């Protein structure tokens, strides 16, 4: 069968006509297969949701227990038959519970990657390349300028600054799901054993990560009292949005940090008032995107949510058929 008959874009998201399901739909649908828990991919209101157990748990924490009428947990690598279409979930290496979704029918296999990265991450299972006929890749950082440095190198810069300015607090902006927990774990792996102070918005998800066996060390609430002098020398982690409000200004002479692949663009860091940009991304960079495409052995590449044109052009130069999907509703919440 033609690949476009097995999966194709609709306003709701990627649709599979033979089995009547959507992958990461942006509107409520009858049956949704979800790659991971970021809000631009995982929305509430669907009648039924199929995802990994960790993604289902995360959706429950973010949206409440009744985020869908019914749910089903998919085990990684297990094949599930849906009206004659075989689907399976495979690690994407993006955040805890994230998965690529393989859709196979009548000899054609399409793999929808969702979001993914290739750097090692102690907070989630590593990406596994899946052989397929069509690979649907993200292109969040789909330009050659984006080449992410080793994350340990960036954490070392943070720790060096903390040692140089012991009288100041370091406020690290990191997205609540995945990035914040990864930064915490990287600090622990680098030998930082002092308490980490976290904004309340990170508490539930960080507790869940701990419950899944991911050791984040001692976490304390970043509650400012008595002028905030107790936080001199502290590392405080919170969602990026809170560092623009009054909450952040109560800390002692804080150094503003932001962990994101976008920190490769110096002007973006400057515009955001970031003193210490940390290039730590939960998405693949240019080299990882192109290497992954080759590893899948796919004869056709569909590119979505990101810098689609450059990656499509690279595929064409490599003799690989490619096209942009122009899906809407997917942002960079995870980075």
C-alpha positions as CSV (number, residue, x, y, z in Angstrom):
1,X,0.0,0.0,0.0
2,X,1.1,3.6,-0.4
3,X,2.5,5.2,2.7
4,X,0.1,8.1,2.4
5,X,-2.8,5.6,2.7
6,X,-1.4,4.3,6.0
7,X,-0.7,7.7,7.6
8,X,-1.4,11.2,6.4
9,X,-1.9,14.7,7.9
10,X,-5.3,16.0,8.9
11,X,-6.1,19.1,10.9
12,X,-6.3,16.9,14.1
13,X,-2.9,15.4,13.5
14,X,-1.4,12.3,11.8
15,X,-4.2,10.0,10.8
16,X,-4.3,6.2,10.1
17,X,-7.4,5.5,8.0
18,X,-7.2,1.6,8.2
19,X,-7.3,1.7,12.0
20,X,-9.0,5.0,12.6
21,X,-6.5,6.5,15.1
22,X,-4.4,9.6,15.3
23,X,-0.8,10.1,16.5
24,X,-0.4,13.1,18.9
25,X,-3.6,14.8,17.8
26,X,-3.9,18.5,18.6
27,X,-7.7,18.2,19.0
28,X,-9.9,15.7,20.9
29,X,-10.4,12.4,18.9
30,X,-11.9,9.0,19.4
31,X,-8.5,7.1,19.5
32,X,-5.1,8.8,20.2
33,X,-1.7,7.2,20.3
34,X,0.6,9.5,22.2
35,X,4.4,9.6,21.9
36,X,5.2,11.5,25.1
37,X,3.8,13.8,27.8
38,X,4.7,17.3,26.6
39,X,1.6,19.4,26.2
40,X,2.0,20.0,22.5
41,X,1.8,16.3,21.9
42,X,-0.3,15.0,24.8
43,X,-3.6,16.7,25.2
44,X,-6.6,15.8,27.3
45,X,-10.1,15.1,26.1
46,X,-9.6,12.0,23.9
47,X,-12.0,9.1,24.2
48,X,-9.2,6.5,24.3
49,X,-5.4,6.9,24.7
50,X,-2.7,4.4,24.0
51,X,0.8,5.3,25.3
52,X,3.5,4.0,27.5
53,X,2.6,3.6,31.2
54,X,5.0,6.4,32.1
55,X,3.4,8.8,29.6
56,X,-0.1,7.9,30.9
57,X,1.1,8.6,34.4
58,X,2.6,11.9,33.4
59,X,-0.6,12.9,31.6
60,X,-2.5,12.0,34.8
61,X,-0.3,14.3,36.8
62,X,-0.6,17.2,34.4
63,X,-4.3,16.9,33.4
64,X,-5.9,15.0,36.3
65,X,-7.0,11.4,36.6
66,X,-9.8,11.6,34.1
67,X,-7.8,13.1,31.2
68,X,-9.3,10.4,28.8
69,X,-12.4,8.1,28.9
70,X,-10.2,5.0,28.6
71,X,-6.4,4.4,28.6
72,X,-4.2,1.5,27.6
73,X,-0.5,1.0,28.4
74,X,1.8,-0.1,25.6
75,X,5.0,-2.0,26.6
76,X,8.1,-1.0,24.7
77,X,8.7,-3.4,21.8
78,X,5.3,-5.1,22.1
79,X,3.2,-5.4,18.9
80,X,-0.5,-4.4,19.3
81,X,-3.0,-5.2,16.5
82,X,-5.5,-2.4,15.9
83,X,-8.0,-3.4,13.2
84,X,-5.3,-5.2,11.2
85,X,-2.7,-2.6,11.7
86,X,0.3,-3.5,13.9
87,X,1.6,-0.8,16.1
88,X,4.6,-0.8,18.5
89,X,6.3,1.6,20.8
90,X,10.1,2.1,20.9
91,X,12.3,4.4,23.1
92,X,12.8,7.9,21.7
93,X,15.3,9.2,24.3
94,X,13.4,12.5,24.6
95,X,11.9,12.4,28.2
96,X,10.7,9.8,30.6
97,X,8.2,7.5,28.9
98,X,8.8,9.0,25.4
99,X,8.4,6.6,22.5
100,X,8.5,6.4,18.7
101,X,5.5,4.7,17.3
102,X,5.8,2.1,14.5
103,X,2.8,1.6,12.3
104,X,2.9,-1.4,9.9
105,X,0.2,-2.6,7.5
106,X,0.4,-4.8,4.3
107,X,4.2,-4.7,4.2
108,X,4.7,-1.0,4.8
109,X,6.2,0.3,8.0
110,X,6.1,4.0,9.0
111,X,7.9,5.1,12.2
112,X,6.7,8.4,13.8
113,X,9.5,9.5,16.0
114,X,7.6,12.2,18.0
115,X,10.5,14.2,19.5
116,X,13.8,12.5,20.1
117,X,17.5,13.0,21.0
118,X,20.6,10.9,20.8
119,X,22.7,12.2,23.7
120,X,22.8,9.8,26.6
121,X,20.3,10.8,29.3
122,X,20.2,9.0,32.7
123,X,16.5,10.1,33.1
124,X,15.0,8.2,30.2
125,X,15.6,5.1,28.0
126,X,18.0,5.8,25.0
127,X,16.7,6.2,21.4
128,X,16.6,3.0,19.4
129,X,16.8,3.3,15.6
130,X,14.0,1.3,13.9
131,X,14.3,0.0,10.4
132,X,11.4,1.3,8.3
133,X,10.1,2.4,4.9
134,X,9.2,5.9,6.0
135,X,10.6,7.8,8.9
136,X,8.8,10.8,10.3
137,X,11.4,13.0,11.9
138,X,11.1,16.2,13.9
139,X,13.3,19.1,12.9
140,X,13.3,21.4,15.9
141,X,17.0,22.0,15.4
142,X,17.1,21.1,11.8
143,X,19.8,23.6,10.7
144,X,23.6,23.0,10.5
145,X,24.3,25.7,13.0
146,X,22.8,23.6,15.7
147,X,25.4,21.3,17.1
148,X,24.9,20.5,20.8
149,X,28.0,20.3,23.0
150,X,28.3,17.5,25.6
151,X,25.8,18.2,28.4
152,X,28.4,17.4,31.1
153,X,30.5,20.3,29.7
154,X,27.6,22.7,30.1
155,X,26.9,21.5,33.7
156,X,30.6,22.1,34.5
157,X,30.1,25.7,33.4
158,X,27.2,26.1,35.8
159,X,29.2,24.5,38.7
160,X,32.2,26.7,37.9
161,X,30.1,29.8,38.1
162,X,28.5,28.7,41.4
163,X,32.0,28.3,42.8
164,X,33.2,31.6,41.5
165,X,30.1,33.5,43.0
166,X,29.3,31.8,46.3
167,X,27.3,34.9,47.5
168,X,24.9,34.7,44.5
169,X,22.1,32.2,43.7
170,X,21.9,30.6,40.3
171,X,18.4,30.4,38.9
172,X,18.2,27.7,36.2
173,X,15.2,27.9,33.8
174,X,14.4,24.4,32.6
175,X,11.1,23.0,31.3
176,X,9.1,21.2,33.9
177,X,8.9,17.8,32.2
178,X,12.2,16.2,31.3
179,X,14.7,19.1,31.1
180,X,14.4,20.1,34.8
181,X,14.9,16.5,36.0
182,X,17.8,16.0,33.5
183,X,19.6,19.1,34.8
184,X,19.2,17.9,38.4
185,X,20.5,14.4,37.5
186,X,23.4,15.9,35.6
187,X,24.4,18.0,38.6
188,X,24.3,14.9,40.8
189,X,26.4,12.9,38.3
190,X,28.9,15.8,38.4
191,X,29.3,15.4,42.1
192,X,27.0,18.2,43.4
193,X,25.5,16.8,46.6
194,X,24.0,20.0,48.2
195,X,20.2,20.3,48.2
196,X,18.7,21.6,45.0
197,X,15.9,24.1,45.4
198,X,12.9,23.8,43.0
199,X,9.9,25.8,42.2
200,X,6.6,24.3,43.2
201,X,5.6,23.7,39.5
202,X,8.4,21.0,39.4
203,X,7.5,19.1,42.5
204,X,4.9,16.5,41.3
205,X,6.9,15.6,38.1
206,X,10.2,15.4,40.0
207,X,8.6,13.2,42.7
208,X,7.3,11.0,39.9
209,X,10.8,10.7,38.4
210,X,12.1,9.7,41.8
211,X,9.4,7.1,42.1
212,X,10.6,5.6,38.8
213,X,14.1,5.0,40.2
214,X,15.7,8.2,38.9
215,X,17.7,9.6,41.8
216,X,17.6,13.4,41.9
217,X,19.1,13.8,45.3
218,X,17.7,16.1,48.0
219,X,15.1,18.5,46.6
220,X,13.9,21.4,48.7
221,X,11.1,24.0,47.9
222,X,12.4,27.3,46.7
223,X,10.4,29.3,49.2
224,X,11.8,32.7,49.8
225,X,11.7,34.0,53.4
226,X,13.7,36.6,55.3
227,X,14.9,38.4,52.2
228,X,16.2,35.2,50.6
229,X,19.6,35.3,52.2
230,X,19.5,31.6,52.9
231,X,19.8,31.0,49.1
232,X,23.2,32.6,48.7
233,X,25.2,30.1,46.7
234,X,22.2,27.9,46.0
235,X,21.2,26.4,42.7
236,X,17.4,27.0,42.1
237,X,15.6,25.2,39.3
238,X,12.2,26.3,37.9
239,X,10.2,26.6,34.7
240,X,11.5,29.4,32.4
241,X,8.3,31.5,32.8
242,X,8.8,32.2,36.5
243,X,12.1,33.9,36.1
244,X,10.4,36.9,34.5
245,X,8.2,37.6,37.5
246,X,8.6,38.9,41.0
247,X,9.3,35.4,42.4
248,X,12.8,35.4,40.8
249,X,13.8,38.9,42.0
250,X,13.6,37.9,45.6
251,X,16.7,35.8,45.5
252,X,20.1,37.2,46.4
253,X,21.7,38.9,43.3
254,X,20.6,35.9,41.2
255,X,22.5,34.8,38.1
256,X,20.0,33.9,35.3
257,X,20.6,30.6,33.6
258,X,18.6,28.8,30.9
259,X,19.0,25.2,29.8
260,X,18.0,24.9,26.2
261,X,19.3,24.1,22.7
262,X,18.1,27.6,21.7
263,X,21.0,29.0,23.8
264,X,23.2,28.2,20.9
265,X,21.8,31.5,19.4
266,X,23.5,34.2,21.5
267,X,21.0,36.9,20.5
268,X,18.2,34.8,21.8
269,X,20.0,34.4,25.2
270,X,20.7,38.2,25.3
271,X,17.1,39.1,24.5
272,X,15.9,36.8,27.3
273,X,18.3,38.4,29.8
274,X,20.2,35.1,30.3
275,X,23.5,35.6,31.9
276,X,24.7,32.0,31.8
277,X,23.2,30.2,28.7
278,X,23.4,26.4,29.0
279,X,23.2,24.5,25.7
280,X,21.4,21.4,26.9
281,X,18.7,20.1,24.5
282,X,16.2,17.3,24.7
283,X,16.1,17.2,20.9
284,X,18.5,15.9,18.3
285,X,20.9,18.4,16.7
286,X,21.7,18.6,13.0
287,X,24.3,15.9,13.0
288,X,22.1,13.6,15.0
289,X,19.1,14.2,12.8
290,X,21.0,13.3,9.6
291,X,22.7,10.3,11.2
292,X,19.4,9.0,12.5
293,X,17.8,9.3,9.1
294,X,20.5,7.1,7.6
295,X,20.3,4.6,10.5
296,X,16.7,3.9,9.9
297,X,17.3,2.9,6.3
298,X,14.1,4.6,5.3
299,X,13.6,5.3,1.6
300,X,11.4,8.2,2.3
301,X,11.5,10.9,5.1
302,X,8.6,13.1,6.3
303,X,9.8,16.1,8.2
304,X,7.6,17.9,10.8
305,X,7.5,20.7,13.4
306,X,10.7,22.5,13.0
307,X,13.1,23.7,10.3
308,X,11.7,21.5,7.7
309,X,13.1,22.9,4.5
310,X,16.8,22.5,5.3
311,X,16.4,18.9,6.3
312,X,14.3,18.1,3.3
313,X,17.0,19.6,1.1
314,X,19.7,17.6,2.8
315,X,17.7,14.4,2.1
316,X,17.3,15.3,-1.5
317,X,21.1,15.8,-1.9
318,X,21.6,12.4,-0.3
319,X,19.2,10.8,-2.8
320,X,16.5,10.2,-0.2
321,X,12.9,11.2,-1.0
322,X,11.6,13.7,1.5
323,X,8.8,16.1,2.1
324,X,7.5,18.4,4.8
325,X,4.3,17.6,6.6
326,X,3.5,21.1,7.7
327,X,1.7,19.9,10.8
328,X,0.5,22.7,13.1
329,X,0.2,23.0,16.8
330,X,3.6,21.6,17.9
331,X,5.9,23.9,19.7
332,X,9.2,23.6,21.5
333,X,7.8,23.0,25.0
334,X,10.5,20.4,25.7
335,X,13.4,22.7,24.9
